[in-house]
Amino acid sequence: MLAILRTVWPLTARPGLKIFLSYASDHRPTAEDLCCRLQALGHEVFFDREDLPAGRSFDDYIRNAIEESDLFVFLISPESVADGRYSRTELKLASRKWPTPGWHVLPVELVSTPIEDVPAYLRSLTVMQAEGNLVAEVVIEVEDRARAQGQPAASAPVDAPPPESSGVRYRSVQLRFGGSGAGGYSISVPESPAGAGDPDAWSLDAPGLENALWANARQIEGSARRATGGVDVDALLPRPEDVREAGKALYSALFDSALGGRLADSLRTIDPQRGEGVRFVINTTDAPELARLPWEFLYSPAKDDFLFSDRMKPVVRWLDVDEPLPSLAAERPLRLLIAVAAPGDRPGLEVGEEIAHLDRALDELTASGAVRIERLQHATLESLDNALLKNRPHALHFIGHGDFSGDEGVLVLESDAVPGTSDVIAGRQLAMLLRNHLTSLRLVFLNSCMGATASRSDPFGGVAQSLIRRGIPAVVAMQFPIPDKAAVALSRHFYRYLASGQPVDAALNSARAFLYARGYEVEWGAPALHMRTPDGRLFDMAPATVEEDKTGPQRAAVAEKPQPPAGVIAAEPQAVAVSATRPPPGTTVSGAATAAKSSGRPGVWIGVAVAVLVAIAVGVTQFMGGARDVGEVPVTVSPVPDIEPEVEAPVIVVPGPDKELDEDVRLPVEVIDQEQLPTPVAPVAPTDVIDAAIAGLQRGETEVVIPELYELVETNPAALSAESLGGRHSDLAEALALAAEVKFNGGDYETGMELLGMLNAMGPFDPDIDALIIDRLGPYLETGAPAAAGPGEPALMYTVRQGDTLWGISRRLTGDPENWPVLLERNNAAYEIGVGETFIENPDRIYPGQRIFAPVSDGAGRSVLEYHVLRGESLWRIAERIYGDPLLWRQIYADNRATITDPDLIYPGQVLLLRPRADRR
């Protein structure tokens, strides 16, 4: 039944996997389709025995093939698991090679099969069940596993993947349109492989074509990124048959024109094997009404094919602007800023899923240090400008709503004045802002509706067109509304292809092709690329500097890392290479309420605040300084080696990839006698700022005061100490305590916690202020601390992901994979009393999306879950697994400020404390 078929290697540098495909002959067509698709991606697939060499033992042939394979794919069906089938023998050989299968074995349910008939070896894994096209989803899963196993070691940053071997050489076909009045147009071909063509008369009923396209449009099912009206009633998609008819009309108008011969001859120069492609450039500067037409849908009736549906024929929209061509020079790493605007008065978006897909698509590059991702939640105009200034991104990815109102494109940000509400800005306003950041910015991806929609009279009326006019080199935007699911899939695959080395226009065409193959018959043509770079290249990356190389394998870094507190040794990012079974060297307590970043500042939550009050009550400050023994505090952290405070120049030894840290080995550090250090002079905080803060707190303007005080503390951790403030110290402390009391009394615990965090930054206090704080705030914290979940109350749940097993989940939730029977017992017991959501009948069969009850333990007066971080995880993904909402990463960060100095840098083996809470952000 099996044989090694011919291998077709892709042009990318990454080698393929050796895959053994096991299936029942009853389902050979599906297996053959899967085999061909995997081969097309460069994998070597052992599939059929027709080519078995004469005289060779079939059993030996199969055994050797499995021994040489990297991945064993088993297609589950009643036939393949039946007794006596050779596929059972193949599975037995695989189990001998991989007693602990891990990523090497991929069970796929091809046909519904009784669980008791599935071999126990496969039941120990998460069986993949397709949600859509099975073959396509298996290919995606295999590619993800190939990338995950093929990425460079974390301790050795590498450059981004080079462009595809020898690259595809694109020659341009430039189509320039002009208006001649009375509904007529002119067309010329300034450049093409078949030669140039002078302007000639050209006729097209553009309004009629546009009307026919939308005459029978259907409403989008589910959420769409449309801004108008606050609901999706206006979010429409044309019918597939109308799209095809519009594409035919455009194709006929072009290829039946006087210049059609040059276009046809240019297409004949395409040679995929030799890497010869053609780039179509549509210039509608002088005929803006033609920019509203769906050129991306150009359709050839003779070939029954969309012209621009593969990367050999990318299509670009071009506008003549009086701006110099952008410089390609850029320094490593490549910086991507993801800005999210999801105001509460607009339809919800699948923000978490999209960002998770982006993380996954760029996982290899972020792990190697070639790409660095920054995130901006709740993007306002002010915070967006700050993030652009601080991070200097090369690419901006916007997730949010957009629309076209009147003759102008708009985007929806969040309001600076009223949090959670919309702030609609015109494309020209955004363009003016982004123009200030052209020293680094090369690409803007507007994953919102109608960002590419054009005005009938103004060639620069749309959002994308406005950005191009102000000098942005490339803009990807949607020309009509699309479902949220399609928008998420598009962004994921666009960045995957871009990261593989394809030019931006080819990467977008490749992503379009994937959407079409996925069943999005119309949505695939929504993205339009406006570009000002002739060859599609956006970056000419300079070699990484030594400092940038040190950024190492962080998953989502920040541009400027805060310095560790005095007396605290923090491991360099290379510490990620430490064994995943224990924390990295140098993980220490930095304080219960570290100052939050000004962009997207998480609140200081109740559990942390309890620790703060304890510290205040005994007159001890832990803010931005060495931690001292204060007895039992409610925030339980991992043990930390006793280290002399005020340590400079730590020397941290990181074990190699095949070495474990000895439990009894103390990390060597270079300790400097404190008597040798000069006594620091405490900077004095500006008096006017403190006076204004006190007055603002008294007026109830906490939202204004808190960021200003955090900014002071970020600049100087001692800015609010008694030594810095003098007589104003007690006044500010009293004002903060009173303001916190007001917030707690009004039910605003988040703001109350932030105010309490500022009080912690001011300690120590004199006894009178200590007593005042405890008297005012103690009762609220006692009543506000969450209790363990019971029936009808919020509980901690773990959401099963693809590839999960109870063994692995137990490792995350308890630190010991052998505890899975206890985890199973507690989940089922919770289900019986109405707390759990699902009853697990068979521990060998759990499903993606299933929610498992996560056990909590009583510690220091509250119920918490100790989550053990595994390699490659982020706070975003942990929040998605536990709370079902990745945006709740802020709460995890706030509850673990004592052990997390940077929310973008967590370590394998680190223990995070998670607590039950209501669904709130």
Secondary structure, DSSP 4 states (H G I P E B T S, - for coil): ---BPPP---SSSS---EEEEE--GGGHHHHHHHHHHHHHTT-EEE--STTPPTT--HHHHHHHHHHH-SEEEEEE-TTTTSTT-HHHHHHHHHHHH-SS-GGGEEEEESS---GGGS-HHHHTSPPB--SS-HHHHHHHHHHHHHHHHHSPPTTS--PPPPSSTT-PEEEEEEEEEEEEETTEEEEEEEE-TT--EEEEEEE--HHHHHHHHHTT-EEPSS-B-B-GGGSSTT-EE--HHHHHHHHHHHHHHHHTSTTHHHHHHHHTT-BTTTTEEEEEEEEEEE-GGGGGS-GGG-EETTTTEETTSSTTS-EEEE---SSPPPP-EEESSEEEEEEE---TTS----HHHHHHHHHHHTHHHHHHTSEEEEEESS--HHHHHHHHHHH--SEEEEESEEEEETTEEEEEEE-SSSTTSEEEEEHHHHHHHHGGGTTT--EEEEESTTTT---SS-TT-SHHHHHHHTT-SEEEEESS--BHHHHHHHHHHHHHHHHTT--HHHHHHHHHHHHHHTT-TTGGG-EEEEE--TTS---EEEPPPHHHHTTTT-SS--SSPPPPPTT-----GGGGGS-TTSPPTT-----TTPPPPSSSPPPP-HHHHHHHHHHHHTT---TTS-----S--SS---------SS--S-------TT----TTPPPP-----GGGSPPPPPPPPPHHHHHHHHHHHHTT-HHHHHHHHHHHHHH-TTTTSHHHHTTHHHHHHHHHHHHHHHHHHTT-HHHHHHHHHHHHHH----HHHHHHHHHHHHHHHHHHSPPPP-TTS---EEEP-TT--HHHHHHHHHS-GGGHHHHHHHHHHHHHTTS-S---S-TT---TT-EEEPP-EEETTEEEEEEE--TT--HHHHHHHHHS-GGGHHHHHHHTTTT-S-TT---TT-EEEE----S--
